[in-house]
Amino acid sequence: MLISNAFAQAAPAAAQDPLSSITGILPLIFMFVVLWFLMIRPQMKRAKEHKALLEGLQKNDEVLTQGGIVGKVVSISDAYVTVEVATNTQIIVQKQAIGAVLPKGTIKSI
C-alpha cells in the first residue's frame, strides 16, 4: 500500500578463490596434529612400554600391581600371574594388572 516491498538483489557471481577451501580445512588439520602429539602418541608409547614389561616378566620378579599390591611372581600363564604377597599367601591377578617391576630386594626393605 503505502510502503513498497524491498527485494534483495542477487549478487553478481564472484570468482571462487581456490585457496578458500584449504584455509577452511587448515584449522582442523592443525587441531588433529596437536591432538596426535599431545594425547595419542604418548598413550601409544606407554602401551608399547607396558607390553614390553609384561613380555619380560619372569618368575621371582618383584612386582607392583595397579591396585597397589606388592609381591613376588610365583608363576606365569598366558593371561594370569600368580603373585605371592606373604609367606604361603598367593593371589592370582591378570597380567594386564601388573603395573611395574620393582628392583630386587624391595619387598624386604618395606
C-alpha positions in Angstrom: 0.0 0.0 0.0 2.0 3.0 1.2 5.2 1.0 1.8 6.7 -0.8 -1.1 8.3 -4.2 -0.8 12.1 -4.4 -0.6 13.6 -7.2 -2.5 17.2 -8.4 -2.1 19.3 -8.1 -5.2 21.3 -11.1 -6.3 25.0 -10.5 -6.0 27.0 -11.0 -9.2 28.7 -14.3 -9.4 32.1 -13.9 -7.7 35.1 -15.8 -8.8 35.7 -18.7 -6.4 39.1 -18.5 -4.6 40.9 -21.8 -5.0 42.6 -21.4 -1.6 39.4 -20.8 0.4 38.7 -24.5 0.7 42.2 -25.2 2.0 42.1 -22.4 4.5 38.8 -23.7 5.8 40.3 -27.2 6.5 43.6 -25.9 7.8 42.4 -25.4 11.4 41.0 -28.9 11.5 44.3 -30.3 10.3 46.2 -28.3 12.9 44.0 -29.5 15.7 44.4 -33.1 14.7 48.2 -32.7 14.6 48.2 -31.1 18.1 45.9 -33.9 19.4 48.2 -36.5 17.9 51.4 -35.2 19.6 49.8 -34.4 22.9 47.4 -37.3 23.5 47.6 -40.2 21.1 51.3 -40.6 20.6 52.3 -40.6 24.3 49.5 -43.1 25.0 50.7 -45.4 22.3 54.3 -45.2 23.7 53.1 -46.1 27.2 51.1 -49.1 25.8 54.2 -50.3 24.0 56.4 -50.0 27.1 53.7 -51.8 29.2 53.6 -54.6 26.7 57.4 -55.0 26.8 57.2 -55.1 30.6 54.7 -57.9 30.5 56.6 -59.9 27.9 59.8 -59.6 30.0 58.1 -60.7 33.2 59.8 -63.7 34.8 59.5 -65.9 37.9 60.8 -64.3 41.1 60.4 -60.8 39.8 59.1 -58.4 42.4 56.0 -56.5 41.0 53.6 -53.8 41.9 50.0 -54.3 40.7 47.9 -51.4 39.5 45.8 -51.9 42.7 48.9 -51.2 44.8 49.7 -54.8 45.9 53.4 -55.6 46.1 54.5 -59.3 45.7 56.8 -61.8 44.1 55.9 -63.6 40.9 55.4 -67.4 41.5 54.1 -68.5 38.2 53.1 -67.0 34.8 50.4 -68.2 32.4 49.1 -66.7 29.2 46.6 -64.3 30.8 47.3 -64.6 34.6 50.1 -64.2 37.0 50.3 -65.8 40.5 51.8 -63.4 43.0 53.0 -64.3 46.5 52.1 -61.4 48.8 53.1 -63.1 52.1 54.5 -66.4 53.1 52.1 -69.1 51.8 49.7 -66.4 50.6 49.3 -66.3 46.9 46.9 -64.3 44.7 46.1 -64.6 41.0 45.9 -61.4 39.0 45.5 -60.7 35.3 48.7 -60.0 33.5 47.4 -56.6 32.5 47.1 -55.6 36.2 50.9 -55.6 36.7 51.9 -52.0 36.8 55.7 -52.1 37.4 58.6 -54.5 38.1 60.4 -53.4 41.2 64.1 -53.7 41.9 65.3 -56.9 43.7 65.1 -56.6 47.5 62.3 -54.0 47.5 59.9 -56.3 49.5 62.5 -56.9 52.2 63.0 -53.2 52.6 59.3 -52.5 53.1 
